[in-house]
Amino acid sequence: MVNLVLNENMKIYRRARTLFLVGFLVALVLFINIVDWNSDRNQQSEGWQAELRQEKAERIETLKRTDLSEETRTYLIQRIALIDYHMERNIPTEDGTMWDGINDSAGMVPLITILTIIVAGDIMAGEFSAGTIKLLLIRPASRLKILIAKYISTLIFSALLLIALFLVSVIINGILHGFGDLNLPLIEVTNDGFIVEKSMALNLWKTYLLNGVSTVLYVTMAFMISSAFRSSTMAIALSIVALFGGFMLQEALHRFSWSKYLWFTNTDLTQYLRGTPYQEGMTLTFSICVLAVYFVAFNLVSWLMFTRRDVAS
């Protein structure tokens, strides 16, 4: 199995397309962070304390309105308490620090999903279109082992992109903003209304890992379509459509209670870090269980279609 995985990884990384995808990711991270840094530098700022004082005055003024919903009023009160916490303890906000750019880069995880979908959609279908599948199947390894090796190699590629995104983001933002705020804590208000200090790095990695779950599911879908229909174009196109279509359908289907059982309403596990689940009653455990069902179903289809179908001579 190890040799099969190594062989599949060699196939992935020796292709010019893979080098282009990795280079594109790195270049985009560098470009976006440099543009954001330059924009922040050109903005006139009186310092984080002055900005917080101004924001607090605006929040207090907004609270005087009588047409505010209870949810909005609670948010404003918590935000004011958060500002007071920063001011009283002289803890700067993350704005304008290296963490500002690093956290923004975490929003590029969907791009990693797309790049991995491209590899996953072709890793199986490409063998059929090139006719190399016959050479692969005459080896002593079973079809199941071949399938697993290709799938594992795809996930390794996804993990490497995730690590590359994090490292490049930390390095470039550290160079641009300086590493002086490396130990800056994250100040948040819990669902119970308490203000807590968290590790910025730990919270960021939680965000990366939870977003990575979404990547795994969509990559598994692309791998399933590639195995079932043996068409890389179909696998890539349908998976990307499902990725972005899911984002658009979430709001439209929110009023239906059954929508919480759809995979795309559960893939964003960071909703539980923010304390804003898609529907009331949804929990992290619930979403993981729902995603596990789809994960097993997608892999089962891949296994059935690849191991049971004959390869045309």
C-alpha atoms as a printed R data frame, in Angstrom:
    type eleno elety resid chain resno       x      y       z
1   ATOM     1    CA   MET     A     1   0.000  0.000   0.000
2   ATOM     2    CA   VAL     A     2   2.827  2.414   0.873
3   ATOM     3    CA   ASN     A     3   4.455  1.892  -2.511
4   ATOM     4    CA   LEU     A     4   1.125  2.507  -4.239
5   ATOM     5    CA   VAL     A     5   0.658  5.778  -2.364
6   ATOM     6    CA   LEU     A     6   4.226  6.844  -3.173
7   ATOM     7    CA   ASN     A     7   3.651  5.999  -6.824
8   ATOM     8    CA   GLU     A     8   0.440  8.039  -6.946
9   ATOM     9    CA   ASN     A     9   2.133 10.986  -5.252
10  ATOM    10    CA   MET     A    10   4.926 10.818  -7.812
11  ATOM    11    CA   LYS     A    11   2.325 10.981 -10.587
12  ATOM    12    CA   ILE     A    12   0.708 14.034  -8.995
13  ATOM    13    CA   TYR     A    13   3.840 16.090  -8.326
14  ATOM    14    CA   ARG     A    14   5.720 15.408 -11.530
15  ATOM    15    CA   ARG     A    15   2.940 16.992 -13.587
16  ATOM    16    CA   ALA     A    16   3.356 20.625 -14.634
17  ATOM    17    CA   ARG     A    17  -0.279 21.251 -13.689
18  ATOM    18    CA   THR     A    18   0.408 20.479 -10.036
19  ATOM    19    CA   LEU     A    19   3.352 22.888  -9.920
20  ATOM    20    CA   PHE     A    20   1.153 25.521 -11.521
21  ATOM    21    CA   LEU     A    21  -1.633 25.026  -8.947
22  ATOM    22    CA   VAL     A    22   0.781 25.267  -6.010
23  ATOM    23    CA   GLY     A    23   2.530 28.279  -7.547
24  ATOM    24    CA   PHE     A    24  -0.828 29.942  -8.202
25  ATOM    25    CA   LEU     A    25  -1.856 29.484  -4.562
26  ATOM    26    CA   VAL     A    26   1.402 30.909  -3.207
27  ATOM    27    CA   ALA     A    27   1.367 33.831  -5.649
28  ATOM    28    CA   LEU     A    28  -2.245 34.673  -4.790
29  ATOM    29    CA   VAL     A    29  -1.543 34.605  -1.044
30  ATOM    30    CA   LEU     A    30   1.453 36.910  -1.535
31  ATOM    31    CA   PHE     A    31  -0.475 39.282  -3.797
32  ATOM    32    CA   ILE     A    32  -3.564 39.597  -1.564
33  ATOM    33    CA   ASN     A    33  -1.568 40.084   1.634
34  ATOM    34    CA   ILE     A    34   0.765 42.669   0.091
35  ATOM    35    CA   VAL     A    35  -2.216 44.603  -1.322
36  ATOM    36    CA   ASP     A    36  -4.006 44.525   2.055
37  ATOM    37    CA   TRP     A    37  -0.840 45.592   3.893
38  ATOM    38    CA   ASN     A    38  -0.271 48.466   1.481
39  ATOM    39    CA   SER     A    39  -3.887 49.550   1.842
40  ATOM    40    CA   ASP     A    40  -3.671 49.503   5.651
41  ATOM    41    CA   ARG     A    41  -0.414 51.446   5.569
42  ATOM    42    CA   ASN     A    42  -1.893 54.197   3.377
43  ATOM    43    CA   GLN     A    43  -4.896 54.680   5.643
44  ATOM    44    CA   GLN     A    44  -4.534 57.400   8.231
45  ATOM    45    CA   SER     A    45  -5.012 55.856  11.659
46  ATOM    46    CA   GLU     A    46  -4.929 57.473  15.097
47  ATOM    47    CA   GLY     A    47  -4.208 54.135  16.738
48  ATOM    48    CA   TRP     A    48  -6.307 51.230  17.909
49  ATOM    49    CA   GLN     A    49  -7.408 52.983  21.101
50  ATOM    50    CA   ALA     A    50  -8.833 55.979  19.236
51  ATOM    51    CA   GLU     A    51 -10.609 53.657  16.810
52  ATOM    52    CA   LEU     A    52 -12.171 51.700  19.672
53  ATOM    53    CA   ARG     A    53 -13.312 54.886  21.422
54  ATOM    54    CA   GLN     A    54 -14.963 56.055  18.218
55  ATOM    55    CA   GLU     A    55 -16.609 52.670  17.670
56  ATOM    56    CA   LYS     A    56 -17.890 52.624  21.260
57  ATOM    57    CA   ALA     A    57 -19.481 56.065  20.839
58  ATOM    58    CA   GLU     A    58 -21.190 54.890  17.643
59  ATOM    59    CA   ARG     A    59 -22.480 51.712  19.316
60  ATOM    60    CA   ILE     A    60 -23.863 53.653  22.271
61  ATOM    61    CA   GLU     A    61 -25.617 56.048  19.912
62  ATOM    62    CA   THR     A    62 -27.134 53.149  17.986
63  ATOM    63    CA   LEU     A    63 -28.429 51.622  21.219
64  ATOM    64    CA   LYS     A    64 -30.647 54.657  21.719
65  ATOM    65    CA   ARG     A    65 -32.823 53.570  18.807
66  ATOM    66    CA   THR     A    66 -36.130 51.977  19.746
67  ATOM    67    CA   ASP     A    67 -36.531 49.850  16.629
68  ATOM    68    CA   LEU     A    68 -33.621 47.491  17.343
69  ATOM    69    CA   SER     A    69 -34.238 43.760  17.555
70  ATOM    70    CA   GLU     A    70 -33.279 41.955  20.745
71  ATOM    71    CA   GLU     A    71 -30.539 40.111  18.893
72  ATOM    72    CA   THR     A    72 -29.014 43.356  17.564
73  ATOM    73    CA   ARG     A    73 -29.254 45.018  20.968
74  ATOM    74    CA   THR     A    74 -27.484 42.071  22.615
75  ATOM    75    CA   TYR     A    75 -24.717 42.179  20.014
76  ATOM    76    CA   LEU     A    76 -24.155 45.910  20.550
77  ATOM    77    CA   ILE     A    77 -23.975 45.514  24.334
78  ATOM    78    CA   GLN     A    78 -21.497 42.645  24.007
79  ATOM    79    CA   ARG     A    79 -19.409 44.614  21.527
80  ATOM    80    CA   ILE     A    80 -19.208 47.575  23.918
81  ATOM    81    CA   ALA     A    81 -18.157 45.230  26.737
82  ATOM    82    CA   LEU     A    82 -15.489 43.783  24.441
83  ATOM    83    CA   ILE     A    83 -14.160 47.268  23.658
84  ATOM    84    CA   ASP     A    84 -13.998 48.094  27.375
85  ATOM    85    CA   TYR     A    85 -12.052 44.863  27.975
86  ATOM    86    CA   HIS     A    86  -9.460 45.836  25.370
87  ATOM    87    CA   MET     A    87  -9.137 49.362  26.728
88  ATOM    88    CA   GLU     A    88  -8.951 48.481  30.420
89  ATOM    89    CA   ARG     A    89  -6.267 45.837  29.892
90  ATOM    90    CA   ASN     A    90  -4.442 47.703  27.125
91  ATOM    91    CA   ILE     A    91  -4.736 44.744  24.733
92  ATOM    92    CA   PRO     A    92  -4.546 45.859  21.072
93  ATOM    93    CA   THR     A    93  -6.987 44.491  18.529
94  ATOM    94    CA   GLU     A    94  -5.702 42.296  15.719
95  ATOM    95    CA   ASP     A    95  -6.381 45.013  13.112
96  ATOM    96    CA   GLY     A    96  -3.155 46.106  11.453
97  ATOM    97    CA   THR     A    97  -1.157 43.234  12.966
98  ATOM    98    CA   MET     A    98   0.211 40.080  11.370
99  ATOM    99    CA   TRP     A    99  -2.841 38.186  12.661
100 ATOM   100    CA   ASP     A   100  -5.156 40.389  10.634
101 ATOM   101    CA   GLY     A   101  -3.601 39.161   7.391
102 ATOM   102    CA   ILE     A   102  -3.242 35.568   8.576
103 ATOM   103    CA   ASN     A   103  -6.915 35.366   9.561
104 ATOM   104    CA   ASP     A   104  -7.925 36.851   6.214
105 ATOM   105    CA   SER     A   105  -5.823 34.212   4.450
106 ATOM   106    CA   ALA     A   106  -7.816 31.498   6.245
107 ATOM   107    CA   GLY     A   107 -10.724 32.558   4.048
108 ATOM   108    CA   MET     A   108  -8.815 31.152   1.066
109 ATOM   109    CA   VAL     A   109  -9.400 27.559   2.163
110 ATOM   110    CA   PRO     A   110 -12.251 27.216  -0.418
111 ATOM   111    CA   LEU     A   111  -9.596 27.881  -3.072
112 ATOM   112    CA   ILE     A   112  -7.664 24.876  -1.758
113 ATOM   113    CA   THR     A   113 -10.876 22.887  -2.122
114 ATOM   114    CA   ILE     A   114 -11.126 23.873  -5.779
115 ATOM   115    CA   LEU     A   115  -7.471 23.107  -6.503
116 ATOM   116    CA   THR     A   116  -7.760 19.686  -4.867
117 ATOM   117    CA   ILE     A   117 -11.018 18.993  -6.708
118 ATOM   118    CA   ILE     A   118  -9.101 19.478  -9.964
119 ATOM   119    CA   VAL     A   119  -6.604 16.803  -8.921
120 ATOM   120    CA   ALA     A   120  -9.249 14.460  -7.456
121 ATOM   121    CA   GLY     A   121 -11.465 14.760 -10.522
122 ATOM   122    CA   ASP     A   122  -8.661 13.648 -12.804
123 ATOM   123    CA   ILE     A   123  -6.712 11.166 -10.701
124 ATOM   124    CA   MET     A   124  -9.010  8.267 -11.588
125 ATOM   125    CA   ALA     A   125 -10.707  9.436 -14.791
126 ATOM   126    CA   GLY     A   126  -7.319 10.398 -16.237
127 ATOM   127    CA   GLU     A   127  -6.194  6.760 -16.069
128 ATOM   128    CA   PHE     A   128  -9.152  5.711 -18.220
129 ATOM   129    CA   SER     A   129  -8.828  8.541 -20.745
130 ATOM   130    CA   ALA     A   130  -5.083  7.900 -21.154
131 ATOM   131    CA   GLY     A   131  -5.550  4.129 -21.300
132 ATOM   132    CA   THR     A   132  -3.061  3.562 -18.465
133 ATOM   133    CA   ILE     A   133  -5.692  1.963 -16.237
134 ATOM   134    CA   LYS     A   134  -4.987 -1.458 -17.798
135 ATOM   135    CA   LEU     A   135  -1.321 -1.240 -16.862
136 ATOM   136    CA   LEU     A   136  -2.362 -0.361 -13.326
137 ATOM   137    CA   LEU     A   137  -4.823 -3.235 -12.993
138 ATOM   138    CA   ILE     A   138  -2.397 -5.954 -14.118
139 ATOM   139    CA   ARG     A   139  -0.322 -5.321 -10.996
140 ATOM   140    CA   PRO     A   140  -0.683 -7.680  -8.009
141 ATOM   141    CA   ALA     A   141  -2.462 -4.990  -5.981
142 ATOM   142    CA   SER     A   142  -6.250 -5.292  -5.791
143 ATOM   143    CA   ARG     A   143  -8.580 -2.654  -7.179
144 ATOM   144    CA   LEU     A   144  -9.539 -1.638  -3.646
145 ATOM   145    CA   LYS     A   145  -5.904 -0.918  -2.750
146 ATOM   146    CA   ILE     A   146  -5.457  1.090  -5.940
147 ATOM   147    CA   LEU     A   147  -8.592  3.083  -5.135
148 ATOM   148    CA   ILE     A   148  -7.497  3.765  -1.558
149 ATOM   149    CA   ALA     A   149  -3.979  4.753  -2.651
150 ATOM   150    CA   LYS     A   150  -5.338  7.313  -5.102
151 ATOM   151    CA   TYR     A   151  -7.747  8.690  -2.522
152 ATOM   152    CA   ILE     A   152  -5.091  8.991   0.187
153 ATOM   153    CA   SER     A   153  -2.735 10.712  -2.258
154 ATOM   154    CA   THR     A   154  -5.424 13.268  -3.041
155 ATOM   155    CA   LEU     A   155  -5.960 14.010   0.652
156 ATOM   156    CA   ILE     A   156  -2.189 14.353   1.171
157 ATOM   157    CA   PHE     A   157  -2.095 16.904  -1.645
158 ATOM   158    CA   SER     A   158  -4.921 18.812   0.049
159 ATOM   159    CA   ALA     A   159  -3.107 18.753   3.407
160 ATOM   160    CA   LEU     A   160   0.102 20.043   1.814
161 ATOM   161    CA   LEU     A   161  -1.791 22.942   0.232
162 ATOM   162    CA   LEU     A   162  -3.339 23.745   3.615
163 ATOM   163    CA   ILE     A   163   0.074 23.755   5.304
164 ATOM   164    CA   ALA     A   164   1.541 25.850   2.472
165 ATOM   165    CA   LEU     A   165  -1.256 28.400   2.837
166 ATOM   166    CA   PHE     A   166  -0.638 28.705   6.571
167 ATOM   167    CA   LEU     A   167   3.160 28.914   6.373
168 ATOM   168    CA   VAL     A   168   3.265 31.395   3.491
169 ATOM   169    CA   SER     A   169   0.650 33.534   5.225
170 ATOM   170    CA   VAL     A   170   2.552 33.558   8.540
171 ATOM   171    CA   ILE     A   171   5.881 34.340   6.864
172 ATOM   172    CA   ILE     A   172   4.644 37.104   4.563
173 ATOM   173    CA   ASN     A   173   2.507 38.794   7.236
174 ATOM   174    CA   GLY     A   174   5.314 38.497   9.771
175 ATOM   175    CA   ILE     A   175   7.671 40.217   7.339
176 ATOM   176    CA   LEU     A   176   5.153 42.918   6.412
177 ATOM   177    CA   HIS     A   177   3.721 43.661   9.866
178 ATOM   178    CA   GLY     A   178   6.507 42.371  12.088
179 ATOM   179    CA   PHE     A   179   6.441 39.469  14.524
180 ATOM   180    CA   GLY     A   180   5.940 41.675  17.581
181 ATOM   181    CA   ASP     A   181   2.282 40.676  17.973
182 ATOM   182    CA   LEU     A   182   2.949 36.949  17.804
183 ATOM   183    CA   ASN     A   183   1.570 36.392  21.333
184 ATOM   184    CA   LEU     A   184  -1.437 38.671  20.919
185 ATOM   185    CA   PRO     A   185  -4.524 36.959  22.443
186 ATOM   186    CA   LEU     A   186  -7.903 36.635  20.767
187 ATOM   187    CA   ILE     A   187 -10.646 38.337  22.814
188 ATOM   188    CA   GLU     A   188 -14.134 36.942  22.279
189 ATOM   189    CA   VAL     A   189 -17.567 36.936  23.891
190 ATOM   190    CA   THR     A   190 -18.976 33.459  24.580
191 ATOM   191    CA   ASN     A   191 -22.584 32.460  23.953
192 ATOM   192    CA   ASP     A   192 -23.180 32.950  27.682
193 ATOM   193    CA   GLY     A   193 -21.970 36.543  27.503
194 ATOM   194    CA   PHE     A   194 -18.586 36.036  29.170
195 ATOM   195    CA   ILE     A   195 -15.427 37.621  27.757
196 ATOM   196    CA   VAL     A   196 -12.545 35.179  27.347
197 ATOM   197    CA   GLU     A   197  -8.985 35.260  26.047
198 ATOM   198    CA   LYS     A   198  -7.940 32.570  23.599
199 ATOM   199    CA   SER     A   199  -4.788 31.638  21.752
200 ATOM   200    CA   MET     A   200  -4.852 33.336  18.359
201 ATOM   201    CA   ALA     A   201  -2.751 30.567  16.765
202 ATOM   202    CA   LEU     A   202  -4.869 27.765  18.239
203 ATOM   203    CA   ASN     A   203  -8.118 29.385  17.124
204 ATOM   204    CA   LEU     A   204  -6.679 29.898  13.654
205 ATOM   205    CA   TRP     A   205  -5.706 26.228  13.366
206 ATOM   206    CA   LYS     A   206  -9.175 25.224  14.509
207 ATOM   207    CA   THR     A   207 -10.551 27.347  11.686
208 ATOM   208    CA   TYR     A   208  -8.176 25.737   9.177
209 ATOM   209    CA   LEU     A   209  -8.968 22.200  10.347
210 ATOM   210    CA   LEU     A   210 -12.730 22.728  10.450
211 ATOM   211    CA   ASN     A   211 -12.644 24.241   6.966
212 ATOM   212    CA   GLY     A   212 -10.518 21.267   5.946
213 ATOM   213    CA   VAL     A   213 -13.457 18.973   6.720
214 ATOM   214    CA   SER     A   214 -15.427 20.731   3.987
215 ATOM   215    CA   THR     A   215 -12.502 20.225   1.612
216 ATOM   216    CA   VAL     A   216 -12.382 16.491   2.365
217 ATOM   217    CA   LEU     A   217 -16.089 16.067   1.625
218 ATOM   218    CA   TYR     A   218 -16.069 17.929  -1.699
219 ATOM   219    CA   VAL     A   219 -12.871 16.191  -2.749
220 ATOM   220    CA   THR     A   220 -14.485 12.851  -1.904
221 ATOM   221    CA   MET     A   221 -17.439 13.834  -4.089
222 ATOM   222    CA   ALA     A   222 -15.132 14.679  -6.994
223 ATOM   223    CA   PHE     A   223 -13.284 11.390  -6.500
224 ATOM   224    CA   MET     A   224 -16.598  9.492  -6.527
225 ATOM   225    CA   ILE     A   225 -17.765 11.131  -9.759
226 ATOM   226    CA   SER     A   226 -14.362 10.512 -11.334
227 ATOM   227    CA   SER     A   227 -14.545  6.818 -10.406
228 ATOM   228    CA   ALA     A   228 -18.184  6.354 -11.387
229 ATOM   229    CA   PHE     A   229 -18.347  8.246 -14.689
230 ATOM   230    CA   ARG     A   230 -14.650  8.160 -15.646
231 ATOM   231    CA   SER     A   231 -14.841 11.779 -16.780
232 ATOM   232    CA   SER     A   232 -12.530 14.342 -15.229
233 ATOM   233    CA   THR     A   233 -14.493 17.228 -16.763
234 ATOM   234    CA   MET     A   234 -17.752 16.022 -15.216
235 ATOM   235    CA   ALA     A   235 -16.121 15.353 -11.847
236 ATOM   236    CA   ILE     A   236 -14.490 18.781 -11.640
237 ATOM   237    CA   ALA     A   237 -17.458 20.724 -12.994
238 ATOM   238    CA   LEU     A   238 -20.128 19.044 -10.848
239 ATOM   239    CA   SER     A   239 -18.063 19.304  -7.674
240 ATOM   240    CA   ILE     A   240 -17.332 23.005  -8.164
241 ATOM   241    CA   VAL     A   241 -20.989 23.664  -9.002
242 ATOM   242    CA   ALA     A   242 -21.982 21.802  -5.816
243 ATOM   243    CA   LEU     A   243 -19.478 23.864  -3.811
244 ATOM   244    CA   PHE     A   244 -20.743 27.267  -4.926
245 ATOM   245    CA   GLY     A   245 -24.333 26.163  -5.483
246 ATOM   246    CA   GLY     A   246 -24.459 24.990  -1.885
247 ATOM   247    CA   PHE     A   247 -23.491 28.464  -0.667
248 ATOM   248    CA   MET     A   248 -26.344 30.014  -2.644
249 ATOM   249    CA   LEU     A   249 -28.952 27.421  -1.678
250 ATOM   250    CA   GLN     A   250 -28.344 27.664   2.060
251 ATOM   251    CA   GLU     A   251 -30.226 30.924   2.482
252 ATOM   252    CA   ALA     A   252 -33.072 29.848   0.202
253 ATOM   253    CA   LEU     A   253 -33.598 26.574   2.072
254 ATOM   254    CA   HIS     A   254 -33.096 27.959   5.571
255 ATOM   255    CA   ARG     A   255 -36.839 28.010   6.332
256 ATOM   256    CA   PHE     A   256 -37.147 24.257   5.760
257 ATOM   257    CA   SER     A   257 -36.239 22.127   8.780
258 ATOM   258    CA   TRP     A   258 -35.079 19.240   6.581
259 ATOM   259    CA   SER     A   259 -32.338 21.405   5.042
260 ATOM   260    CA   LYS     A   260 -30.152 20.740   8.089
261 ATOM   261    CA   TYR     A   261 -29.637 17.195   6.774
262 ATOM   262    CA   LEU     A   262 -28.038 18.388   3.504
263 ATOM   263    CA   TRP     A   263 -24.269 18.128   3.264
264 ATOM   264    CA   PHE     A   264 -23.643 21.750   2.237
265 ATOM   265    CA   THR     A   265 -25.463 23.158   5.281
266 ATOM   266    CA   ASN     A   266 -23.110 21.203   7.530
267 ATOM   267    CA   THR     A   267 -19.746 21.606   5.791
268 ATOM   268    CA   ASP     A   268 -18.986 24.987   7.366
269 ATOM   269    CA   LEU     A   269 -18.060 23.758  10.831
270 ATOM   270    CA   THR     A   270 -16.657 27.173  11.750
271 ATOM   271    CA   GLN     A   271 -20.273 28.185  12.366
272 ATOM   272    CA   TYR     A   272 -19.867 26.542  15.767
273 ATOM   273    CA   LEU     A   273 -16.716 28.565  16.505
274 ATOM   274    CA   ARG     A   274 -18.748 31.694  15.793
275 ATOM   275    CA   GLY     A   275 -21.709 30.411  17.805
276 ATOM   276    CA   THR     A   276 -24.067 30.823  14.837
277 ATOM   277    CA   PRO     A   277 -25.340 27.398  13.699
278 ATOM   278    CA   TYR     A   278 -27.306 27.209  10.457
279 ATOM   279    CA   GLN     A   279 -30.484 26.199  12.276
280 ATOM   280    CA   GLU     A   280 -31.453 26.211  15.916
281 ATOM   281    CA   GLY     A   281 -30.633 22.912  17.585
282 ATOM   282    CA   MET     A   282 -27.747 22.034  15.270
283 ATOM   283    CA   THR     A   283 -24.537 21.075  17.074
284 ATOM   284    CA   LEU     A   284 -20.994 20.205  16.054
285 ATOM   285    CA   THR     A   285 -21.690 16.534  16.813
286 ATOM   286    CA   PHE     A   286 -24.822 16.606  14.651
287 ATOM   287    CA   SER     A   287 -22.966 18.105  11.669
288 ATOM   288    CA   ILE     A   288 -20.096 15.636  11.993
289 ATOM   289    CA   CYS     A   289 -22.568 12.723  12.006
290 ATOM   290    CA   VAL     A   290 -24.364 14.070   8.921
291 ATOM   291    CA   LEU     A   291 -21.086 14.580   7.072
292 ATOM   292    CA   ALA     A   292 -19.920 11.096   8.104
293 ATOM   293    CA   VAL     A   293 -23.005  9.574   6.438
294 ATOM   294    CA   TYR     A   294 -22.309 11.409   3.169
295 ATOM   295    CA   PHE     A   295 -18.605 10.571   3.427
296 ATOM   296    CA   VAL     A   296 -19.356  6.841   3.714
297 ATOM   297    CA   ALA     A   297 -21.944  7.025   0.922
298 ATOM   298    CA   PHE     A   298 -19.574  8.776  -1.499
299 ATOM   299    CA   ASN     A   299 -16.772  6.309  -0.817
300 ATOM   300    CA   LEU     A   300 -19.133  3.351  -1.097
301 ATOM   301    CA   VAL     A   301 -20.230  4.493  -4.556
302 ATOM   302    CA   SER     A   302 -16.571  4.938  -5.569
303 ATOM   303    CA   TRP     A   303 -15.746  1.429  -4.392
304 ATOM   304    CA   LEU     A   304 -18.755 -0.200  -6.066
305 ATOM   305    CA   MET     A   305 -18.305  1.566  -9.401
306 ATOM   306    CA   PHE     A   306 -14.565  1.017  -9.636
307 ATOM   307    CA   THR     A   307 -14.312 -2.553  -8.370
308 ATOM   308    CA   ARG     A   308 -17.445 -4.011 -10.007
309 ATOM   309    CA   ARG     A   309 -17.298 -2.500 -13.504
310 ATOM   310    CA   ASP     A   310 -15.266 -4.039 -16.281
311 ATOM   311    CA   VAL     A   311 -12.556 -2.102 -18.053
312 ATOM   312    CA   ALA     A   312 -13.144 -2.007 -21.792
313 ATOM   313    CA   SER     A   313 -10.455 -3.710 -23.791
